[in-house]
């Protein structure tokens, strides 16, 4: 390195050394080409809760939980524990273990806790990965020195953690309130000890037409932006009462307990995508019927049917089953398109192309 870039690196190395970094740590960061990220890394680890001081057995003993249960729950959380005598665990790990003990004492089976942990792990990993990408993409600019980038990313990390924690807590409570209102458990089910099984809902998938071919002509990062734009657009047009379940590559899955809001959302998504030059054409399939909800996802023939219908829909169109046509209120126009064969579906229901009735 030469000139201003070399001077900026020397200053950053000197500042990190004065803050307690060893020469070996600095050399390793330079060799791994992550010197600019080292201040953020140190900031996220500076809390005494993250000092490694306990073995797995000590964590289990201090928390009052079985070591095997702790390993099982932590593995589900995406945080596998170290070797038997390895002092690689922190006060934060001990806090997690004590929360496990609270759940077990309350009578929640470790298998149920692990299931929740797996969901948390997926969401936390996605949030962490997205935060890292956003921090880099929103601050990086041509001509920036390593030191400037390092200071910006450290400031981003310092503000991100408490703010994101608050957003997660508020969003979780809001979603839980809505879900509690939606589910119905009768008095007879309570007496019999029956948990909620399959229930009626309406499902929709929307995907990008020609996405696979597009991937052969543009860079991977550009393809990622296209897929992300589909999710962003779906979020913007989602009507009250409709939830985005997940994205699957070039597709997005939505659910609602009501027909009209989901139909309106899919029609709005088609209209919004048509107005965006950056998005390929979008198509959607909608079906209603019983399905089982588990860990925020949905399973069953109705879900598969909605997915398969999407595959036969023409670009810029929404296709739905006859059951939806009969259940829907006025305000839509329905065009019968037959009963095309659908992979994995034994009997295809009558299908209709649906559009708004503006008359």
CORRA-V762154 format. One record per helix or strand. SS is the DSSP state (H for helix, E for strand). FROM is the first residue (numbers start at 1). TO is the last residue. Records with the same first field share a line. If there is no record, write none. Layout:
SS: FROM-TO + FROM-TO
//
This chain:
H: 3-18 + 23-31 + 35-45 + 48-50 + 56-63 + 67-76 + 91-105 + 110-139 + 146-182 + 187-192 + 211-215 + 220-237 + 259-274 + 301-312 + 322-327
E: 54-54 + 89-89 + 199-208 + 242-248 + 251-256 + 282-294 + 297-299 + 318-321 + 332-338 + 351-356
//
